[in-house]
Amino acid sequence: MYDIPSTRVVAVEHPCIVKNVKNGLKSLGGEAQLKHVLEHHVGDSKVGRKENLLPEPVAGVVLRPDDPFAKKIPSVGIETRNVLVKVTLPKATGRKRKRGSQDPFRLLSNEAANATSVTSLDILRKMHDNQRKYTIEVIGVVNETHRFRTLPDFQLRGSDQPIMDVLRNNILTPDYKTLREFKPDLSPGGGSIAFPGPPSFAHIDIPYRYEYQQAPGVVVIPGDDGKLIAKNVHGPARKVTWALPPDLDEVPQGPPHHIPLTSPDGLLLPRAVRQLQELLEKRPLITKRVALNTIPSISDSIFKEASQFVGYSFSAGPWRDTLIKYGVDPRKDPKYRTYQTLMFMIDKESMKTSGSVYGHWLRPERHQRDNPTSHIFDGKSITTNGKIWQICDVTDPLVQGIFQTDEIRVDCDIHRFGWFHNGTLAKARAIMKDKMRLLFAGEVPLEEDYLPILACPDELHHANIHKAVMTERQYGKRVARMSTDVRAIAQAQGSHLGVKG
């Protein structure tokens, strides 16, 4: 049994065989760089608040320490639980003989005698040959190890160019007189000095992959005019995405005839098209999140591929970002008002407690399938995997009651409010946004707090806009903020309602 001291040991796995310790330390940046590695711990950057993060210890090794332009290879620190052991063996005499024999000793060759690289098998063999003649001492536990796993970046070798001799003799010397003598001829075409390229190509720690090669499947064929052109024979078929302007006169009645219903995955795409068609028969307008939650077998990429065969979408307006069944025009019938979309941009402060690390809407969290009902807003829970809801998916009684009104528009507002009046949508959006803010903060929204907002008219104009003005002194900060949102949303169309503050 051995007692392990509490000495802190940090291991640096040098990528080279170190024969000269002084040069080995120099290649690692010297004492200053190693001091930075020793003063900090692996994982320090993950401890503490964002505004007070500690630096992560990083060592850098240079394969050419005497070259000032050589780029460093950064290390990656990992946590380990290795034990550092010191094994002391008798000094080698430079002679050997066959094990177990009485033959005379013979001298080793100069190469074997001067070998400095010792493997673990060599040590085990020497310990076996020198039983009871070696000692073992436990130094400590290696809790951190720095390894170098990246390749060094390319570097231009310009030592044989005349300009490098001039720079070396005039710039890299600590003599002001020789520095003043550096006067290259910078006139166009003047002088006999050729200026080389940069000594390093990429100004990042991770080396760039300079693997310039032709993509597989690209062939060179003669074009119609006889000139050679490159063509990708294995490239995927071009996707046709119908992102139509909201003021288009007529909507598409079916998919284009020139796109083939084929897929390299066999029946995967035709099956996805059939499933989306069946879903659109029941619900003619859907968002991507609704489709992914309803049909688990469809992935995000397959949805993009299959959507062109079943429907189109508007690039803006009240039905933005929805997949609409071919032949259905929601602008011509008010029954489609329940499929209008509500998009929210959650502020950073609200998102800080929602599971996002840096306080913004993380793209990898969008469209995750951790909750198959994430497209439904019930006013009691919220998810970060989407920011668009359809009115028919809002089951919160308070908000749904706002939309269950007979006061709708006679003609459709194709750019903003759809079939609802501006006040109806403004009230619903303001209340939903406030509930989301509270849910992200872990608080429970109280229904009675929204009664003043519900009292706002469904149709807001300059004659009654004063009914949507609620001061903080009278109603509190939250209600005053929601009333401001109601007025801002109602005026978003540029109707100039004449309200200040």
Secondary structure as a PSIPRED ss2 file (coil, helix, strand):
# PSIPRED VFORMAT (PSIPRED V4.0)

   1 M C   1.000  0.000  0.000
   2 Y C   1.000  0.000  0.000
   3 D C   1.000  0.000  0.000
   4 I C   1.000  0.000  0.000
   5 P C   1.000  0.000  0.000
   6 S C   1.000  0.000  0.000
   7 T C   1.000  0.000  0.000
   8 R E   0.000  0.000  1.000
   9 V E   0.000  0.000  1.000
  10 V E   0.000  0.000  1.000
  11 A E   0.000  0.000  1.000
  12 V E   0.000  0.000  1.000
  13 E C   1.000  0.000  0.000
  14 H C   1.000  0.000  0.000
  15 P C   1.000  0.000  0.000
  16 C C   1.000  0.000  0.000
  17 I C   1.000  0.000  0.000
  18 V C   1.000  0.000  0.000
  19 K C   1.000  0.000  0.000
  20 N C   1.000  0.000  0.000
  21 V H   0.000  1.000  0.000
  22 K H   0.000  1.000  0.000
  23 N H   0.000  1.000  0.000
  24 G H   0.000  1.000  0.000
  25 L H   0.000  1.000  0.000
  26 K H   0.000  1.000  0.000
  27 S H   0.000  1.000  0.000
  28 L C   1.000  0.000  0.000
  29 G C   1.000  0.000  0.000
  30 G H   0.000  1.000  0.000
  31 E H   0.000  1.000  0.000
  32 A H   0.000  1.000  0.000
  33 Q H   0.000  1.000  0.000
  34 L H   0.000  1.000  0.000
  35 K H   0.000  1.000  0.000
  36 H H   0.000  1.000  0.000
  37 V H   0.000  1.000  0.000
  38 L H   0.000  1.000  0.000
  39 E H   0.000  1.000  0.000
  40 H C   1.000  0.000  0.000
  41 H C   1.000  0.000  0.000
  42 V C   1.000  0.000  0.000
  43 G C   1.000  0.000  0.000
  44 D H   0.000  1.000  0.000
  45 S H   0.000  1.000  0.000
  46 K H   0.000  1.000  0.000
  47 V C   1.000  0.000  0.000
  48 G C   1.000  0.000  0.000
  49 R C   1.000  0.000  0.000
  50 K H   0.000  1.000  0.000
  51 E H   0.000  1.000  0.000
  52 N H   0.000  1.000  0.000
  53 L C   1.000  0.000  0.000
  54 L C   1.000  0.000  0.000
  55 P C   1.000  0.000  0.000
  56 E C   1.000  0.000  0.000
  57 P C   1.000  0.000  0.000
  58 V C   1.000  0.000  0.000
  59 A C   1.000  0.000  0.000
  60 G E   0.000  0.000  1.000
  61 V E   0.000  0.000  1.000
  62 V C   1.000  0.000  0.000
  63 L C   1.000  0.000  0.000
  64 R C   1.000  0.000  0.000
  65 P C   1.000  0.000  0.000
  66 D C   1.000  0.000  0.000
  67 D C   1.000  0.000  0.000
  68 P C   1.000  0.000  0.000
  69 F C   1.000  0.000  0.000
  70 A C   1.000  0.000  0.000
  71 K C   1.000  0.000  0.000
  72 K C   1.000  0.000  0.000
  73 I E   0.000  0.000  1.000
  74 P E   0.000  0.000  1.000
  75 S C   1.000  0.000  0.000
  76 V E   0.000  0.000  1.000
  77 G E   0.000  0.000  1.000
  78 I E   0.000  0.000  1.000
  79 E E   0.000  0.000  1.000
  80 T E   0.000  0.000  1.000
  81 R E   0.000  0.000  1.000
  82 N E   0.000  0.000  1.000
  83 V E   0.000  0.000  1.000
  84 L E   0.000  0.000  1.000
  85 V E   0.000  0.000  1.000
  86 K E   0.000  0.000  1.000
  87 V E   0.000  0.000  1.000
  88 T E   0.000  0.000  1.000
  89 L C   1.000  0.000  0.000
  90 P C   1.000  0.000  0.000
  91 K C   1.000  0.000  0.000
  92 A C   1.000  0.000  0.000
  93 T C   1.000  0.000  0.000
  94 G C   1.000  0.000  0.000
  95 R E   0.000  0.000  1.000
  96 K E   0.000  0.000  1.000
  97 R C   1.000  0.000  0.000
  98 K C   1.000  0.000  0.000
  99 R C   1.000  0.000  0.000
 100 G C   1.000  0.000  0.000
 101 S C   1.000  0.000  0.000
 102 Q C   1.000  0.000  0.000
 103 D C   1.000  0.000  0.000
 104 P C   1.000  0.000  0.000
 105 F C   1.000  0.000  0.000
 106 R E   0.000  0.000  1.000
 107 L E   0.000  0.000  1.000
 108 L C   1.000  0.000  0.000
 109 S C   1.000  0.000  0.000
 110 N H   0.000  1.000  0.000
 111 E H   0.000  1.000  0.000
 112 A H   0.000  1.000  0.000
 113 A H   0.000  1.000  0.000
 114 N C   1.000  0.000  0.000
 115 A C   1.000  0.000  0.000
 116 T C   1.000  0.000  0.000
 117 S C   1.000  0.000  0.000
 118 V C   1.000  0.000  0.000
 119 T C   1.000  0.000  0.000
 120 S H   0.000  1.000  0.000
 121 L H   0.000  1.000  0.000
 122 D H   0.000  1.000  0.000
 123 I H   0.000  1.000  0.000
 124 L H   0.000  1.000  0.000
 125 R H   0.000  1.000  0.000
 126 K H   0.000  1.000  0.000
 127 M H   0.000  1.000  0.000
 128 H H   0.000  1.000  0.000
 129 D H   0.000  1.000  0.000
 130 N C   1.000  0.000  0.000
 131 Q C   1.000  0.000  0.000
 132 R C   1.000  0.000  0.000
 133 K C   1.000  0.000  0.000
 134 Y C   1.000  0.000  0.000
 135 T E   0.000  0.000  1.000
 136 I E   0.000  0.000  1.000
 137 E E   0.000  0.000  1.000
 138 V E   0.000  0.000  1.000
 139 I E   0.000  0.000  1.000
 140 G E   0.000  0.000  1.000
 141 V E   0.000  0.000  1.000
 142 V E   0.000  0.000  1.000
 143 N E   0.000  0.000  1.000
 144 E E   0.000  0.000  1.000
 145 T E   0.000  0.000  1.000
 146 H E   0.000  0.000  1.000
 147 R E   0.000  0.000  1.000
 148 F C   1.000  0.000  0.000
 149 R C   1.000  0.000  0.000
 150 T C   1.000  0.000  0.000
 151 L C   1.000  0.000  0.000
 152 P C   1.000  0.000  0.000
 153 D C   1.000  0.000  0.000
 154 F C   1.000  0.000  0.000
 155 Q E   0.000  0.000  1.000
 156 L C   1.000  0.000  0.000
 157 R C   1.000  0.000  0.000
 158 G C   1.000  0.000  0.000
 159 S C   1.000  0.000  0.000
 160 D C   1.000  0.000  0.000
 161 Q C   1.000  0.000  0.000
 162 P H   0.000  1.000  0.000
 163 I H   0.000  1.000  0.000
 164 M H   0.000  1.000  0.000
 165 D H   0.000  1.000  0.000
 166 V H   0.000  1.000  0.000
 167 L H   0.000  1.000  0.000
 168 R H   0.000  1.000  0.000
 169 N H   0.000  1.000  0.000
 170 N H   0.000  1.000  0.000
 171 I C   1.000  0.000  0.000
 172 L C   1.000  0.000  0.000
 173 T C   1.000  0.000  0.000
 174 P C   1.000  0.000  0.000
 175 D C   1.000  0.000  0.000
 176 Y H   0.000  1.000  0.000
 177 K H   0.000  1.000  0.000
 178 T H   0.000  1.000  0.000
 179 L H   0.000  1.000  0.000
 180 R H   0.000  1.000  0.000
 181 E C   1.000  0.000  0.000
 182 F C   1.000  0.000  0.000
 183 K C   1.000  0.000  0.000
 184 P C   1.000  0.000  0.000
 185 D C   1.000  0.000  0.000
 186 L C   1.000  0.000  0.000
 187 S C   1.000  0.000  0.000
 188 P C   1.000  0.000  0.000
 189 G C   1.000  0.000  0.000
 190 G C   1.000  0.000  0.000
 191 G C   1.000  0.000  0.000
 192 S C   1.000  0.000  0.000
 193 I C   1.000  0.000  0.000
 194 A C   1.000  0.000  0.000
 195 F C   1.000  0.000  0.000
 196 P C   1.000  0.000  0.000
 197 G C   1.000  0.000  0.000
 198 P C   1.000  0.000  0.000
 199 P C   1.000  0.000  0.000
 200 S E   0.000  0.000  1.000
 201 F C   1.000  0.000  0.000
 202 A C   1.000  0.000  0.000
 203 H C   1.000  0.000  0.000
 204 I C   1.000  0.000  0.000
 205 D C   1.000  0.000  0.000
 206 I C   1.000  0.000  0.000
 207 P C   1.000  0.000  0.000
 208 Y C   1.000  0.000  0.000
 209 R C   1.000  0.000  0.000
 210 Y C   1.000  0.000  0.000
 211 E C   1.000  0.000  0.000
 212 Y C   1.000  0.000  0.000
 213 Q C   1.000  0.000  0.000
 214 Q C   1.000  0.000  0.000
 215 A C   1.000  0.000  0.000
 216 P C   1.000  0.000  0.000
 217 G C   1.000  0.000  0.000
 218 V E   0.000  0.000  1.000
 219 V E   0.000  0.000  1.000
 220 V E   0.000  0.000  1.000
 221 I E   0.000  0.000  1.000
 222 P E   0.000  0.000  1.000
 223 G C   1.000  0.000  0.000
 224 D C   1.000  0.000  0.000
 225 D C   1.000  0.000  0.000
 226 G C   1.000  0.000  0.000
 227 K C   1.000  0.000  0.000
 228 L E   0.000  0.000  1.000
 229 I E   0.000  0.000  1.000
 230 A E   0.000  0.000  1.000
 231 K E   0.000  0.000  1.000
 232 N E   0.000  0.000  1.000
 233 V C   1.000  0.000  0.000
 234 H C   1.000  0.000  0.000
 235 G C   1.000  0.000  0.000
 236 P C   1.000  0.000  0.000
 237 A C   1.000  0.000  0.000
 238 R C   1.000  0.000  0.000
 239 K C   1.000  0.000  0.000
 240 V C   1.000  0.000  0.000
 241 T C   1.000  0.000  0.000
 242 W C   1.000  0.000  0.000
 243 A E   0.000  0.000  1.000
 244 L E   0.000  0.000  1.000
 245 P C   1.000  0.000  0.000
 246 P C   1.000  0.000  0.000
 247 D C   1.000  0.000  0.000
 248 L C   1.000  0.000  0.000
 249 D C   1.000  0.000  0.000
 250 E C   1.000  0.000  0.000
 251 V C   1.000  0.000  0.000
 252 P C   1.000  0.000  0.000
 253 Q C   1.000  0.000  0.000
 254 G C   1.000  0.000  0.000
 255 P C   1.000  0.000  0.000
 256 P C   1.000  0.000  0.000
 257 H C   1.000  0.000  0.000
 258 H C   1.000  0.000  0.000
 259 I C   1.000  0.000  0.000
 260 P C   1.000  0.000  0.000
 261 L C   1.000  0.000  0.000
 262 T C   1.000  0.000  0.000
 263 S C   1.000  0.000  0.000
 264 P C   1.000  0.000  0.000
 265 D C   1.000  0.000  0.000
 266 G C   1.000  0.000  0.000
 267 L C   1.000  0.000  0.000
 268 L H   0.000  1.000  0.000
 269 L H   0.000  1.000  0.000
 270 P H   0.000  1.000  0.000
 271 R H   0.000  1.000  0.000
 272 A H   0.000  1.000  0.000
 273 V H   0.000  1.000  0.000
 274 R H   0.000  1.000  0.000
 275 Q H   0.000  1.000  0.000
 276 L H   0.000  1.000  0.000
 277 Q H   0.000  1.000  0.000
 278 E H   0.000  1.000  0.000
 279 L H   0.000  1.000  0.000
 280 L H   0.000  1.000  0.000
 281 E H   0.000  1.000  0.000
 282 K H   0.000  1.000  0.000
 283 R C   1.000  0.000  0.000
 284 P C   1.000  0.000  0.000
 285 L E   0.000  0.000  1.000
 286 I E   0.000  0.000  1.000
 287 T C   1.000  0.000  0.000
 288 K H   0.000  1.000  0.000
 289 R H   0.000  1.000  0.000
 290 V H   0.000  1.000  0.000
 291 A H   0.000  1.000  0.000
 292 L H   0.000  1.000  0.000
 293 N H   0.000  1.000  0.000
 294 T H   0.000  1.000  0.000
 295 I C   1.000  0.000  0.000
 296 P C   1.000  0.000  0.000
 297 S C   1.000  0.000  0.000
 298 I C   1.000  0.000  0.000
 299 S C   1.000  0.000  0.000
 300 D H   0.000  1.000  0.000
 301 S H   0.000  1.000  0.000
 302 I H   0.000  1.000  0.000
 303 F H   0.000  1.000  0.000
 304 K H   0.000  1.000  0.000
 305 E H   0.000  1.000  0.000
 306 A H   0.000  1.000  0.000
 307 S H   0.000  1.000  0.000
 308 Q H   0.000  1.000  0.000
 309 F H   0.000  1.000  0.000
 310 V H   0.000  1.000  0.000
 311 G E   0.000  0.000  1.000
 312 Y E   0.000  0.000  1.000
 313 S E   0.000  0.000  1.000
 314 F E   0.000  0.000  1.000
 315 S C   1.000  0.000  0.000
 316 A C   1.000  0.000  0.000
 317 G C   1.000  0.000  0.000
 318 P C   1.000  0.000  0.000
 319 W C   1.000  0.000  0.000
 320 R E   0.000  0.000  1.000
 321 D C   1.000  0.000  0.000
 322 T C   1.000  0.000  0.000
 323 L E   0.000  0.000  1.000
 324 I E   0.000  0.000  1.000
 325 K E   0.000  0.000  1.000
 326 Y C   1.000  0.000  0.000
 327 G C   1.000  0.000  0.000
 328 V C   1.000  0.000  0.000
 329 D C   1.000  0.000  0.000
 330 P H   0.000  1.000  0.000
 331 R H   0.000  1.000  0.000
 332 K H   0.000  1.000  0.000
 333 D C   1.000  0.000  0.000
 334 P H   0.000  1.000  0.000
 335 K H   0.000  1.000  0.000
 336 Y H   0.000  1.000  0.000
 337 R H   0.000  1.000  0.000
 338 T H   0.000  1.000  0.000
 339 Y H   0.000  1.000  0.000
 340 Q C   1.000  0.000  0.000
 341 T E   0.000  0.000  1.000
 342 L E   0.000  0.000  1.000
 343 M E   0.000  0.000  1.000
 344 F C   1.000  0.000  0.000
 345 M C   1.000  0.000  0.000
 346 I C   1.000  0.000  0.000
 347 D C   1.000  0.000  0.000
 348 K H   0.000  1.000  0.000
 349 E H   0.000  1.000  0.000
 350 S H   0.000  1.000  0.000
 351 M H   0.000  1.000  0.000
 352 K C   1.000  0.000  0.000
 353 T C   1.000  0.000  0.000
 354 S C   1.000  0.000  0.000
 355 G C   1.000  0.000  0.000
 356 S C   1.000  0.000  0.000
 357 V C   1.000  0.000  0.000
 358 Y C   1.000  0.000  0.000
 359 G C   1.000  0.000  0.000
 360 H C   1.000  0.000  0.000
 361 W C   1.000  0.000  0.000
 362 L C   1.000  0.000  0.000
 363 R H   0.000  1.000  0.000
 364 P H   0.000  1.000  0.000
 365 E H   0.000  1.000  0.000
 366 R C   1.000  0.000  0.000
 367 H C   1.000  0.000  0.000
 368 Q C   1.000  0.000  0.000
 369 R C   1.000  0.000  0.000
 370 D C   1.000  0.000  0.000
 371 N C   1.000  0.000  0.000
 372 P C   1.000  0.000  0.000
 373 T C   1.000  0.000  0.000
 374 S C   1.000  0.000  0.000
 375 H C   1.000  0.000  0.000
 376 I C   1.000  0.000  0.000
 377 F E   0.000  0.000  1.000
 378 D C   1.000  0.000  0.000
 379 G C   1.000  0.000  0.000
 380 K C   1.000  0.000  0.000
 381 S C   1.000  0.000  0.000
 382 I C   1.000  0.000  0.000
 383 T C   1.000  0.000  0.000
 384 T C   1.000  0.000  0.000
 385 N C   1.000  0.000  0.000
 386 G C   1.000  0.000  0.000
 387 K C   1.000  0.000  0.000
 388 I E   0.000  0.000  1.000
 389 W E   0.000  0.000  1.000
 390 Q E   0.000  0.000  1.000
 391 I H   0.000  1.000  0.000
 392 C H   0.000  1.000  0.000
 393 D H   0.000  1.000  0.000
 394 V E   0.000  0.000  1.000
 395 T C   1.000  0.000  0.000
 396 D C   1.000  0.000  0.000
 397 P H   0.000  1.000  0.000
 398 L H   0.000  1.000  0.000
 399 V H   0.000  1.000  0.000
 400 Q H   0.000  1.000  0.000
 401 G H   0.000  1.000  0.000
 402 I H   0.000  1.000  0.000
 403 F H   0.000  1.000  0.000
 404 Q C   1.000  0.000  0.000
 405 T C   1.000  0.000  0.000
 406 D C   1.000  0.000  0.000
 407 E C   1.000  0.000  0.000
 408 I E   0.000  0.000  1.000
 409 R E   0.000  0.000  1.000
 410 V E   0.000  0.000  1.000
 411 D E   0.000  0.000  1.000
 412 C E   0.000  0.000  1.000
 413 D E   0.000  0.000  1.000
 414 I C   1.000  0.000  0.000
 415 H C   1.000  0.000  0.000
 416 R C   1.000  0.000  0.000
 417 F C   1.000  0.000  0.000
 418 G E   0.000  0.000  1.000
 419 W E   0.000  0.000  1.000
 420 F E   0.000  0.000  1.000
 421 H C   1.000  0.000  0.000
 422 N H   0.000  1.000  0.000
 423 G H   0.000  1.000  0.000
 424 T H   0.000  1.000  0.000
 425 L H   0.000  1.000  0.000
 426 A H   0.000  1.000  0.000
 427 K H   0.000  1.000  0.000
 428 A H   0.000  1.000  0.000
 429 R H   0.000  1.000  0.000
 430 A H   0.000  1.000  0.000
 431 I H   0.000  1.000  0.000
 432 M H   0.000  1.000  0.000
 433 K H   0.000  1.000  0.000
 434 D H   0.000  1.000  0.000
 435 K H   0.000  1.000  0.000
 436 M H   0.000  1.000  0.000
 437 R H   0.000  1.000  0.000
 438 L H   0.000  1.000  0.000
 439 L H   0.000  1.000  0.000
 440 F H   0.000  1.000  0.000
 441 A C   1.000  0.000  0.000
 442 G C   1.000  0.000  0.000
 443 E C   1.000  0.000  0.000
 444 V C   1.000  0.000  0.000
 445 P C   1.000  0.000  0.000
 446 L C   1.000  0.000  0.000
 447 E H   0.000  1.000  0.000
 448 E H   0.000  1.000  0.000
 449 D H   0.000  1.000  0.000
 450 Y H   0.000  1.000  0.000
 451 L H   0.000  1.000  0.000
 452 P H   0.000  1.000  0.000
 453 I H   0.000  1.000  0.000
 454 L H   0.000  1.000  0.000
 455 A C   1.000  0.000  0.000
 456 C C   1.000  0.000  0.000
 457 P C   1.000  0.000  0.000
 458 D C   1.000  0.000  0.000
 459 E C   1.000  0.000  0.000
 460 L C   1.000  0.000  0.000
 461 H C   1.000  0.000  0.000
 462 H C   1.000  0.000  0.000
 463 A C   1.000  0.000  0.000
 464 N C   1.000  0.000  0.000
 465 I H   0.000  1.000  0.000
 466 H H   0.000  1.000  0.000
 467 K H   0.000  1.000  0.000
 468 A H   0.000  1.000  0.000
 469 V C   1.000  0.000  0.000
 470 M C   1.000  0.000  0.000
 471 T C   1.000  0.000  0.000
 472 E H   0.000  1.000  0.000
 473 R H   0.000  1.000  0.000
 474 Q H   0.000  1.000  0.000
 475 Y H   0.000  1.000  0.000
 476 G C   1.000  0.000  0.000
 477 K H   0.000  1.000  0.000
 478 R H   0.000  1.000  0.000
 479 V H   0.000  1.000  0.000
 480 A H   0.000  1.000  0.000
 481 R H   0.000  1.000  0.000
 482 M H   0.000  1.000  0.000
 483 S H   0.000  1.000  0.000
 484 T H   0.000  1.000  0.000
 485 D H   0.000  1.000  0.000
 486 V H   0.000  1.000  0.000
 487 R H   0.000  1.000  0.000
 488 A H   0.000  1.000  0.000
 489 I H   0.000  1.000  0.000
 490 A H   0.000  1.000  0.000
 491 Q C   1.000  0.000  0.000
 492 A C   1.000  0.000  0.000
 493 Q C   1.000  0.000  0.000
 494 G C   1.000  0.000  0.000
 495 S C   1.000  0.000  0.000
 496 H C   1.000  0.000  0.000
 497 L C   1.000  0.000  0.000
 498 G C   1.000  0.000  0.000
 499 V C   1.000  0.000  0.000
 500 K C   1.000  0.000  0.000
 501 G C   1.000  0.000  0.000
